[in-house]
Amino acid sequence: METIDYIPISSLNHFAYCPHRCWRMFCAGEFVDNQYTIEGTSLHDRVHNFGEQNREETWQVRAVWLKSERYKLIGKSDLIESQSGEFYPVEYKRGRKGEWDNDEMQVVAQALCLEEMTGKTVTKGYIYYAQSHQRQLVEISSILREQVINIIDQVFNLFETGHQPLANYQKRCQGCSLYESCLPKIAAKVSRYQEDEQLQNSA
């Protein structure tokens, strides 16, 4: 087993989206670009230049490294804002709000880091979707905190053991850049075939 000091905040997003994808990216070192990943990379390249400014009563700083010793997280923020003494993260994403909550998990993880770094409770964050030019409010509830802490434990276990989660075909697979490598439909057929063969042999 490998000892892991810190895990990337972004890995929580990928794990919440698909544990098998997370394993391929962070354990197997696989990554394939498609239209969506290229657009996402281009967006982050634009916002990941350090800078700060004041917009009316809101202080903004970009590309700040976030770190948590308690949860062993590390990663670079897109944007941190402060207003009336309160801090909150803003995560940039291409496209528009989807059907899944993996982006929210990333924002909550950033909030956990901010709390540790500033000593202040973070009650909210935002996801800015480039296609719709809208922000989605993420309320940092106790339920979301528990979900993220649970995912952190699972990601640590994944990284330390290197155990490959099974590929499970879902609707979200259609937009995944690793679909051709993963081929979840074929994996499911092979699994069913093996189960049927075992049943026949035991009969």
C-alpha positions as CSV (number, residue, x, y, z in Angstrom):
1,M,0.0,0.0,0.0
2,E,1.2,3.5,-0.9
3,T,1.1,6.3,1.7
4,I,-0.6,9.4,0.4
5,D,0.2,12.8,1.9
6,Y,-2.5,14.9,0.2
7,I,-5.2,14.3,-2.4
8,P,-6.1,16.8,-5.1
9,I,-9.4,18.6,-4.5
10,S,-10.3,18.0,-8.1
11,S,-10.2,14.2,-7.5
12,L,-13.3,14.4,-5.3
13,N,-15.2,15.9,-8.2
14,H,-14.1,13.0,-10.5
15,F,-14.8,10.4,-7.9
16,A,-18.3,11.7,-7.2
17,Y,-18.9,11.7,-11.0
18,C,-17.5,8.1,-11.4
19,P,-15.1,6.2,-9.2
20,H,-13.8,4.2,-12.2
21,R,-12.9,7.5,-14.0
22,C,-11.1,8.8,-10.9
23,W,-9.1,5.6,-10.7
24,R,-8.1,5.8,-14.4
25,M,-7.0,9.4,-14.1
26,F,-5.2,9.5,-10.8
27,C,-4.1,5.8,-10.3
28,A,-3.6,4.6,-13.8
29,G,-2.5,8.0,-15.1
30,E,-4.9,7.9,-18.1
31,F,-6.4,11.0,-19.6
32,V,-7.9,11.6,-23.0
33,D,-9.1,15.0,-24.2
34,N,-12.4,15.6,-25.9
35,Q,-14.4,18.7,-26.7
36,Y,-15.6,19.1,-23.1
37,T,-12.2,18.7,-21.5
38,I,-10.5,21.1,-24.0
39,E,-13.2,23.7,-23.3
40,G,-12.7,23.2,-19.5
41,T,-9.0,23.5,-19.7
42,S,-9.2,26.6,-21.8
43,L,-11.6,28.2,-19.3
44,H,-9.3,27.4,-16.3
45,D,-6.3,28.7,-18.2
46,R,-8.0,32.0,-18.4
47,V,-9.0,32.2,-14.7
48,H,-5.8,30.6,-13.2
49,N,-3.8,33.7,-13.4
50,F,-3.1,35.2,-9.9
51,G,-4.7,38.6,-9.4
52,E,-6.9,40.5,-6.9
53,Q,-9.3,43.3,-7.2
54,N,-12.2,45.0,-5.5
55,R,-15.6,45.0,-7.1
56,E,-17.8,47.4,-5.1
57,E,-17.9,45.8,-1.6
58,T,-16.5,42.4,-2.8
59,W,-12.8,41.5,-2.7
60,Q,-11.7,38.9,-5.2
61,V,-8.5,36.9,-5.6
62,R,-7.8,34.3,-8.3
63,A,-5.6,31.2,-8.5
64,V,-5.0,30.8,-4.7
65,W,-3.6,27.5,-3.5
66,L,-5.9,25.9,-0.9
67,K,-4.7,23.3,1.6
68,S,-6.2,21.4,4.5
69,E,-4.0,19.6,7.0
70,R,-7.1,18.1,8.7
71,Y,-8.5,16.5,5.6
72,K,-5.2,16.3,3.6
73,L,-6.5,18.2,0.6
74,I,-4.7,20.5,-1.8
75,G,-5.6,22.3,-4.9
76,K,-5.8,25.7,-6.7
77,S,-9.0,27.8,-6.5
78,D,-10.5,29.5,-9.5
79,L,-11.8,32.5,-7.4
80,I,-12.1,33.3,-3.8
81,E,-14.4,36.2,-2.8
82,S,-14.8,38.0,0.5
83,Q,-17.7,40.2,1.5
84,S,-18.5,41.6,5.0
85,G,-15.7,39.5,6.5
86,E,-17.0,36.2,5.0
87,F,-15.1,34.1,2.5
88,Y,-16.5,31.8,-0.2
89,P,-15.1,29.9,-3.2
90,V,-16.3,30.2,-6.8
91,E,-15.6,27.3,-9.1
92,Y,-15.7,27.9,-12.8
93,K,-17.2,25.2,-15.1
94,R,-17.8,25.0,-18.8
95,G,-21.3,24.4,-20.1
96,R,-24.3,24.7,-17.9
97,K,-25.6,23.0,-14.8
98,G,-25.9,19.3,-15.3
99,E,-27.9,16.6,-13.6
100,W,-25.3,15.6,-11.1
101,D,-23.8,17.1,-7.9
102,N,-20.1,16.3,-8.4
103,D,-19.3,20.0,-9.0
104,E,-20.8,20.8,-5.6
105,M,-18.6,18.3,-3.9
106,Q,-15.5,20.2,-5.2
107,V,-16.9,23.5,-3.9
108,V,-17.5,22.1,-0.5
109,A,-14.0,20.7,-0.3
110,Q,-12.7,24.1,-1.2
111,A,-14.8,25.5,1.6
112,L,-13.3,23.1,4.1
113,C,-9.8,24.3,3.2
114,L,-10.9,27.9,3.4
115,E,-12.3,27.4,6.9
116,E,-9.0,25.9,8.1
117,M,-6.9,28.6,6.4
118,T,-9.0,31.6,7.6
119,G,-10.5,30.3,10.9
120,K,-13.9,31.4,9.6
121,T,-17.0,29.3,8.9
122,V,-17.8,29.1,5.2
123,T,-21.5,28.9,4.7
124,K,-21.8,29.1,0.9
125,G,-20.0,28.8,-2.4
126,Y,-20.8,29.2,-6.0
127,I,-20.4,27.4,-9.3
128,Y,-20.1,29.7,-12.3
129,Y,-21.2,28.0,-15.6
130,A,-19.6,29.7,-18.6
131,Q,-22.2,28.7,-21.2
132,S,-25.1,30.1,-19.2
133,H,-23.1,32.9,-17.6
134,Q,-24.9,32.1,-14.3
135,R,-23.8,31.3,-10.8
136,Q,-25.3,28.4,-8.9
137,L,-25.4,28.9,-5.1
138,V,-24.0,26.0,-3.1
139,E,-25.1,26.1,0.5
140,I,-22.5,24.4,2.6
141,S,-24.9,22.3,4.7
142,S,-24.0,19.7,7.3
143,I,-25.3,17.0,4.9
144,L,-23.0,18.1,2.1
145,R,-20.1,18.3,4.5
146,E,-20.7,14.7,5.6
147,Q,-20.9,13.6,1.9
148,V,-17.6,15.3,1.1
149,I,-15.8,13.9,4.1
150,N,-17.0,10.4,3.2
151,I,-15.8,10.9,-0.4
152,I,-12.4,12.1,0.9
153,D,-12.1,8.8,2.9
154,Q,-13.0,6.8,-0.2
155,V,-10.6,8.6,-2.4
156,F,-7.8,8.1,0.1
157,N,-8.6,4.4,0.2
158,L,-8.6,4.3,-3.7
159,F,-5.2,6.0,-3.9
160,E,-3.6,3.9,-1.2
161,T,-4.9,0.5,-2.4
162,G,-5.0,1.2,-6.1
163,H,-8.0,-1.1,-6.3
164,Q,-9.9,-0.6,-9.5
165,P,-13.6,0.1,-9.1
166,L,-15.8,-1.6,-11.7
167,A,-17.0,0.4,-14.7
168,N,-20.7,1.0,-14.3
169,Y,-22.5,2.3,-17.4
170,Q,-24.7,5.3,-16.8
171,K,-26.1,8.2,-18.8
172,R,-23.2,10.4,-17.7
173,C,-20.8,8.0,-19.5
174,Q,-21.8,9.5,-22.9
175,G,-19.8,12.7,-22.3
176,C,-16.8,11.1,-20.6
177,S,-13.5,11.6,-22.4
178,L,-12.4,8.1,-21.2
179,Y,-15.4,6.3,-22.6
180,E,-13.4,4.5,-25.4
181,S,-10.9,3.3,-22.9
182,C,-13.4,2.3,-20.3
183,L,-16.1,0.8,-22.5
184,P,-18.5,0.3,-19.6
185,K,-21.2,-1.5,-21.7
186,I,-18.7,-4.2,-22.7
187,A,-17.4,-4.5,-19.1
188,A,-21.0,-5.1,-17.9
189,K,-21.6,-7.8,-20.6
190,V,-18.3,-9.5,-19.6
191,S,-19.3,-9.4,-16.0
192,R,-22.7,-11.0,-16.7
193,Y,-21.1,-13.6,-18.9
194,Q,-18.7,-14.6,-16.2
195,E,-21.6,-14.8,-13.7
196,D,-23.7,-17.0,-16.0
197,E,-20.7,-19.2,-16.6
198,Q,-20.1,-19.6,-12.9
199,L,-23.8,-20.5,-12.4
200,Q,-23.6,-23.1,-15.2
201,N,-20.4,-24.7,-13.8
202,S,-22.0,-24.9,-10.3
203,A,-25.2,-26.4,-11.6
